[in-house]
C-alpha cells in the first residue's frame, strides 16, 4: 500500500479498514505472548475483547483440569 493510499483511508469506513487489514496483515509472526498465573488480573476480559475487536486471535493454554480450565475461560471471556 502506498503512502497516498494509506492517507486516503476513511477510518470511519469499515470497508476501508478491512482493505487496510487485507493489505497489511499477511505472513505475520507472533512476536510475543503473555500469561496469567493464578488469579485473573483486573480487566482481563476487557483486554481480550479489545484484542478480538482488533482482529487478534486469542488462545487459552492451561495445564489445569478440564473443569477448572472451562471456568477460567468463561470468567475471562475466552469462551
N, C-alpha and C positions, 0 to 999 in steps of 0.2 A: 504494500500500500504506500502510495506516495504521500509526502507531507501535505500536498494540496488536497488529496482525497481525505486524509485524516482531519484537516482543518475544516472540511465541509460537512463533517458529521453533525447531525442534529441529535444531541444527546437525549432529547425528549422523545425521539422516534425509536420505537423498539426495533423496527426493521434495520435502521442504520446501526444500532448497537449490535444486532445479530450479524450484520455484514462485517463489522469490525472484528467480532469474535471469530468468524469464519476465516478472515484474512490473517489473523494473528495467532490463533491458538492451534498450531499444528506442530506435531512432533515434540511436545513438551516433555520435560523430565521433572520428576519430583525433586525439589531442592531441599526440602525439609519436612519434618513431621513433628508432632508434639504428642505428649502423653499426659494422662491424668491419673494420678495414683490415689487410691483410697477414696476420700470424699470428693464429690463433684465440686468443681470450682464454681464461684458465683458467675452467673450469666453464660454458662456453657451452652445451654440450649439456644440463647440469642446468637452466640458466636456461630454455632453450627447452622442456624437459619441464615445468617449473613453469608456464610460460605456457599450454601446451596443457592441463594439468590444470585450470587456471583458466578454460578455455574461450576463451582469447585465440588468435586466428588468427595464424599465423606465416608470413611470406613471405620468401623469399630473393631479392634482386635483385642481380645482379652483371654486370659488364662482362667477366668472364673468358671464356676459351674454354670450349666446352661440356664437355670432359673435366675441366678444372680446376674448373669450377662444380659438376659432379657429385661430384667428390671432396670439395670443401668441404661440400656438402650432406650427404654421408654422415658426414663427420668431426664435424660439429656437430649431427647428429641431425635435420636438417630433412627428409631423405629416408630 
